[in-house]
Every structure is written in structure tokens, then in C-alpha cells.
Amino acid sequence: MKTTAKRVVGILAALTVVGSGITLATPASAVTTLIVWADKGTIDTIKDQVKKWDDLKADYSVSLVQKDFGTVRDALKVAVPKGQGPDILAGAAHDWIGNLVASNVLLPIDSQLPSNFKDDFVPGALQAMKYKGHYYGVPGWTENIAMLRNVKKAPKALKSVNDIKDGELGINYSATTSDPYHFYPFQTMFDAPIFTSDSNGDWTNKVGMGGTKGGNFAKWLKLKGTKFFGPPANANILCDFLNPANKAKKTGLIKYWVTGAWNITAIEEGSGNCKKGLEIGTGYSIDPFPTGPTGLKAKQFLGIRGYLMVASGPGKTTNVPAASDLMKFMSSESAQFSLYDNFNKTPANVAALNRAKDNPVIAGFANAANTVPMPNSPAMDAAWVTWGKAQTRIIQGKEAKPDVAWEAMTKALQKTIDQVK
């Protein structure tokens, strides 16, 4: 069990590294220690705000413990049954939730949330932290893709996907497993969502991208093919987006790029043999996706990094009241605006996001968002592969009957999901 003696109020020390973690306060006597696991990037991002909360709490000391997020889920599954897990997992991707709940390493926090708590966040953000009717965490920051446009080559935003000519679009995908995340806006132009939704708008476990609508999308993918989407694993997208068009050499032809904020630095600074980077507004724009071939509006996935309540902290006890209080503090307007202001994280908190919209990049991705939460089913690790293999074969012209291949994929995916759930 963790100690419960109170520390002397006001006696605080500078940040000190303790082993692989950071202790945010040095108490004069034994205190209740709240353990938070996070990767290095998350620790660097949140430690100042966590310390602010810690400074306000006389009874607690927070220890931030650095973990490799490539292996942290497996580490939790080992540590939690032994009572050696943290109280909170910070910076976690929301689509981990289903897998972790199925492994009995998370606690629901429904009873700790105010009834109107979801109103504090952008649409879908708190919903993303929900699995099978229960909330397991709070949102920290968001990400979504958009249609980026080189304004010199394309002065006006697209209205329809039909207006994109072959060779003008850049989208990253694998030759073997595609990238359904980046292709999802095109799929939703055919009203073929990955899963069906229930009356609350939550994902069900029933695959929704089969039937006629999914088949029509598959036929469109084959029709467009690599001449429209470009070759798989295309390493020239950045340069072809930045550089002026040279039709004779067939370079610089890309006007539009399906990507996210992670490529903004490269766009603005340029790279390698690319021309000088572009400035937002005068050089590039962040636009919503155009409508589909029949006029349907596209939807992209919303990704959330947040704070999850772990089922068994040190000594087989999770400090639910303290952990809940810290999590709510980290989801507040002031904390999330600070993470934007200092680390360029797009706030999930609506009030913080509205303040952050002075930044045209933040505003661009926020205004381009017509999002649905990325599914957090424990079957998603397998789903991405099954889904992507069929998708990339169709794009590369390897399926004579794309609608038949797509339907076979959806049935295989449903079988996988039924086995997992």
C-alpha cells in the first residue's frame, strides 16, 4: 500500500530525477505518492502543469515514471495484477482503451465525471475515451488529418473530389497494408463507415463498410488506382508538393496532400532537395476534405492522446480521488492552453482550442475537422491489417473484382472481431 501521512504544506523542491522517473515534490515527511506512467515526450509536455497541480495539493506527491510506449501496454498487463502499476497512464492513445479494458488493467471513471463534462470538449473527444458504455479517461490533446493545398498551384479550395486530376494528390500508403487511416475520408464519401453506430453515436462491433456502399467505394478505388493516388511508399510527396510544377520532368505536380500536423515543420522548413519551405496562407492552406463523387461529405478519424485510470496502482491500490482530480485538472482550459502555448498541442478542451485558434495551423486543422473517434476496439490491431491489405491490392489493380474482394475482407474482419469480443 502507498503511505498516507500528510506532508508539510509549502515545502517543495525543484524537479529531481529519481531512477527512470521524476518526482515533482520533495516532502518533509512521508506522503501519498501518485504514480504516473508516460513516455519521454509526454513527460516533457505535461510536467510543468502536473507540478502546478502538485503545488496545490498538500497531501500528495506526483512521480512521473518514463516508459517506452512501444511496450507499455504489455508492461501494464504484467504490473497491474502484481499491484505494481501506476495510478494514471498519461499521453495514451485513445484507441488503446479497448485492448487495455479487455486485459482488466483500466478502471472506469464515470462516477468521477460531472454530468456536463463532455460539453468542455470538442465533439467526439470525450466519447473517444468511452468503451462499452463506460469512460476510462479524459482527453488531453487531439489530432486529425486534412487536405493540405499548395496555394500557388491551386489558388482555390476544392469543392469536390472530382476536381482532383491524376497526379495532383499526395497520400502516404504501404504497398502491403495501405493506410486505412489516411484513406478513411474517401471511404466515408461513400457512406461506408468501418463500424455501425448505436443510438448514442458510439461504435458497435458490427462492420459497417460492407454491402453495396462498401462495394462502390472499392470499385472507385480500382478506377482511380495509382494514377490518381500515386505509387505506394512514395518518398517524393513532400518535394512534389513544395516544388513548382515541371510537366516535362513530371515533378512538382502534387497540389494537394492528405496529411496531419506532423508534417507541418517539413512543409514550412523544406527538406533535402526540396525548394524553400512554404508559409501558411501565402504558400499553403489547410482545408476541409472536399465532398465525394456523389456529393457526400467526408469524415476523418479523430485521434486523442489522454489520461487513463489504471486498475491497480502501487500496493494494489489506485488512488481514485487524487488521480481523478489530477486528470480533470489536466483536461481544464488553463492546462490545455498551456500545452498548446508551450508544445503546440491542439487542445481537446473547447475553450482552450478557441484561444489557440490565433495560430493558423491549429485553426486550420480544427476548422477542417469533420471527425469521428477512431475505434478503440481490441480487435483494431488486426483490423488495420486485414482492411489495409484488401485496400492496397485494389488500388494497385490486383483485384479483378474489387467489390467481391472488399466484401470478403469485411466478412473476414467481422469474424476476427467476433472472436476478440
VENDA-V777948 format. One record per residue. N is the residue number from 0. SS is DSSP state (~ for helix, > for strand, _ for the rest). OMEGA is omega in radians with two decimals (999 if undefined). Layout:
# VENDA-V777948
[[N/SS/OMEGA] [N/SS/OMEGA]]
This chain:
# VENDA-V777948
[[0/_/3.07] [1/_/3.13] [2/_/-3.08] [3/_/3.11] [4/_/-3.09] [5/_/3.10] [6/_/3.10] [7/_/-3.09] [8/_/3.02] [9/_/3.13] [10/_/-3.07] [11/_/3.13] [12/_/3.08] [13/_/3.12] [14/_/3.10] [15/>/3.11] [16/>/3.12] [17/>/-3.08] [18/_/3.14] [19/_/-3.09] [20/>/3.09] [21/>/3.06] [22/>/-3.00] [23/_/3.08] [24/_/3.07] [25/_/-3.05] [26/_/3.10] [27/_/3.11] [28/_/-3.11] [29/_/-3.11] [30/_/2.99] [31/>/-3.11] [32/>/3.09] [33/>/-3.08] [34/>/3.11] [35/>/3.03] [36/>/3.10] [37/>/3.03] [38/_/-3.04] [39/~/-3.13] [40/~/3.12] [41/~/3.11] [42/~/3.12] [43/~/-3.09] [44/~/-2.94] [45/~/-2.92] [46/~/-3.14] [47/~/3.12] [48/~/3.07] [49/~/3.12] [50/~/3.09] [51/~/3.10] [52/~/-3.11] [53/~/3.14] [54/~/-3.12] [55/~/-3.02] [56/_/-3.09] [57/_/-2.98] [58/_/-3.01] [59/>/2.97] [60/>/-3.08] [61/>/3.05] [62/>/3.08] [63/>/-3.06] [64/>/-3.09] [65/>/3.13] [66/_/3.04] [67/_/-3.09] [68/_/3.02] [69/_/-3.09] [70/_/-2.99] [71/~/3.14] [72/~/3.08] [73/~/3.13] [74/~/3.10] [75/~/-3.10] [76/~/3.08] [77/~/-3.01] [78/~/-3.02] [79/~/3.12] [80/~/3.13] [81/~/-3.08] [82/_/-3.09] [83/_/3.13] [84/_/3.07] [85/_/2.97] [86/_/-3.07] [87/>/2.91] [88/>/-3.04] [89/>/3.13] [90/>/-3.08] [91/>/3.03] [92/>/-3.05] [93/~/-3.11] [94/~/2.98] [95/~/-2.91] [96/~/-3.10] [97/~/3.13] [98/~/-3.10] [99/~/3.07] [100/~/3.13] [101/~/3.13] [102/_/3.07] [103/_/3.13] [104/_/3.10] [105/>/3.06] [106/_/3.02] [107/_/-3.09] [108/_/-3.08] [109/~/-3.06] [110/~/-3.12] [111/~/-3.04] [112/_/3.03] [113/_/-3.05] [114/_/-3.11] [115/_/-3.02] [116/~/-3.09] [117/~/3.14] [118/~/3.14] [119/~/-2.94] [120/>/3.06] [121/_/-3.09] [122/_/3.08] [123/_/-3.04] [124/_/3.11] [125/_/3.10] [126/~/-3.14] [127/~/-3.13] [128/~/-3.06] [129/>/3.08] [130/>/-3.13] [131/_/3.02] [132/_/-3.12] [133/>/3.07] [134/>/-3.12] [135/_/3.14] [136/>/3.12] [137/>/-3.10] [138/>/3.05] [139/>/3.09] [140/>/-2.98] [141/>/2.96] [142/>/3.04] [143/_/3.09] [144/_/3.12] [145/>/3.06] [146/>/3.11] [147/>/-3.03] [148/>/3.00] [149/>/-2.98] [150/_/3.08] [151/_/-3.13] [152/_/-3.09] [153/_/-3.05] [154/_/-3.08] [155/_/3.11] [156/_/3.10] [157/_/3.00] [158/_/-3.11] [159/>/3.06] [160/~/3.10] [161/~/-3.11] [162/~/3.12] [163/_/3.13] [164/_/3.10] [165/_/3.10] [166/_/-3.08] [167/_/-3.04] [168/>/3.01] [169/>/3.07] [170/>/-3.12] [171/_/3.04] [172/_/-3.08] [173/>/3.10] [174/_/-3.08] [175/_/-3.08] [176/_/3.09] [177/>/3.02] [178/_/-3.09] [179/~/3.11] [180/~/-3.11] [181/~/-3.14] [182/~/-3.03] [183/~/3.10] [184/~/3.12] [185/~/3.13] [186/~/-3.13] [187/~/3.01] [188/_/3.12] [189/_/3.13] [190/_/-3.13] [191/_/-3.10] [192/_/-3.12] [193/_/3.08] [194/>/2.95] [195/>/3.13] [196/>/3.09] [197/_/-3.06] [198/_/3.10] [199/_/-3.11] [200/_/3.13] [201/_/3.08] [202/>/2.94] [203/>/3.06] [204/>/-3.13] [205/>/3.12] [206/>/-3.07] [207/_/-3.02] [208/_/3.08] [209/_/3.09] [210/~/-3.05] [211/~/-3.09] [212/~/3.07] [213/~/3.10] [214/~/3.11] [215/~/3.07] [216/~/-3.14] [217/~/3.11] [218/~/3.13] [219/~/3.09] [220/~/-3.14] [221/~/3.13] [222/~/-3.11] [223/~/3.05] [224/~/-3.08] [225/~/3.11] [226/~/3.12] [227/~/-3.07] [228/~/-3.08] [229/_/-3.13] [230/_/3.06] [231/_/3.10] [232/_/-3.10] [233/_/-3.10] [234/_/-3.05] [235/_/-3.05] [236/~/-3.10] [237/~/-3.10] [238/~/-3.14] [239/~/3.05] [240/~/-3.07] [241/~/-2.99] [242/_/3.05] [243/_/-3.12] [244/_/3.03] [245/>/-3.04] [246/_/-3.14] [247/_/-3.14] [248/_/-3.11] [249/_/3.08] [250/>/3.10] [251/_/-3.06] [252/_/-3.08] [253/_/3.11] [254/_/-3.01] [255/>/-3.10] [256/>/3.07] [257/>/-3.10] [258/>/-3.09] [259/_/-3.04] [260/~/-3.11] [261/~/3.13] [262/~/-3.09] [263/~/3.14] [264/~/3.13] [265/~/3.13] [266/~/-3.06] [267/~/-3.12] [268/~/-3.05] [269/_/-3.09] [270/_/3.03] [271/_/-3.10] [272/_/-3.12] [273/_/3.06] [274/_/3.07] [275/_/-3.10] [276/_/-3.11] [277/_/3.05] [278/_/3.12] [279/>/-3.12] [280/_/-3.13] [281/_/-3.09] [282/_/3.12] [283/>/3.13] [284/>/3.06] [285/>/-2.99] [286/>/2.94] [287/_/3.05] [288/_/3.07] [289/_/3.05] [290/>/-3.09] [291/_/-3.10] [292/_/3.14] [293/_/3.05] [294/_/3.14] [295/_/-3.13] [296/_/-3.12] [297/_/3.03] [298/_/3.06] [299/>/3.13] [300/>/2.99] [301/>/3.07] [302/>/-3.12] [303/>/2.88] [304/>/-3.02] [305/>/-3.03] [306/>/-3.07] [307/>/3.10] [308/>/-3.09] [309/>/-2.97] [310/_/-3.12] [311/_/3.12] [312/_/-3.14] [313/~/3.14] [314/~/3.12] [315/~/-3.13] [316/_/3.00] [317/_/3.12] [318/_/-3.01] [319/~/-3.13] [320/~/-3.12] [321/~/3.14] [322/~/3.12] [323/~/-3.13] [324/~/3.11] [325/~/-3.13] [326/~/3.11] [327/~/3.08] [328/~/-3.11] [329/~/3.10] [330/_/-3.10] [331/_/3.12] [332/~/-3.06] [333/~/-3.13] [334/~/-3.09] [335/~/3.05] [336/~/3.10] [337/~/3.12] [338/~/3.01] [339/~/-3.01] [340/~/-3.07] [341/~/-3.05] [342/~/3.05] [343/_/3.07] [344/_/3.14] [345/>/-3.05] [346/>/2.97] [347/_/3.12] [348/>/-3.03] [349/~/-3.10] [350/~/3.10] [351/~/3.13] [352/~/3.13] [353/~/3.07] [354/~/-3.09] [355/~/-3.09] [356/_/2.96] [357/_/3.07] [358/_/-3.05] [359/~/3.09] [360/~/3.09] [361/~/-3.13] [362/~/-3.11] [363/~/-3.14] [364/~/3.11] [365/~/-3.12] [366/~/3.11] [367/~/-3.01] [368/_/2.89] [369/_/-2.79] [370/>/2.91] [371/>/-3.13] [372/>/3.04] [373/_/-3.09] [374/_/3.13] [375/_/3.08] [376/_/3.09] [377/_/3.13] [378/_/-3.01] [379/~/3.12] [380/~/3.11] [381/~/-3.08] [382/~/-3.13] [383/~/-3.08] [384/~/-3.13] [385/~/-3.14] [386/~/-3.07] [387/~/3.14] [388/~/3.12] [389/~/-3.09] [390/~/-3.07] [391/~/3.08] [392/~/3.13] [393/~/-3.13] [394/~/-3.10] [395/_/3.03] [396/_/-3.08] [397/_/3.12] [398/_/-3.13] [399/_/3.13] [400/_/-3.03] [401/~/-3.13] [402/~/3.11] [403/~/3.11] [404/~/-3.14] [405/~/3.14] [406/~/3.09] [407/~/3.11] [408/~/-3.10] [409/~/3.11] [410/~/3.09] [411/~/3.12] [412/~/3.12] [413/~/3.13] [414/~/3.10] [415/~/-3.12] [416/~/3.13] [417/~/3.12] [418/~/-3.10] [419/~/-3.05] [420/_/999]]
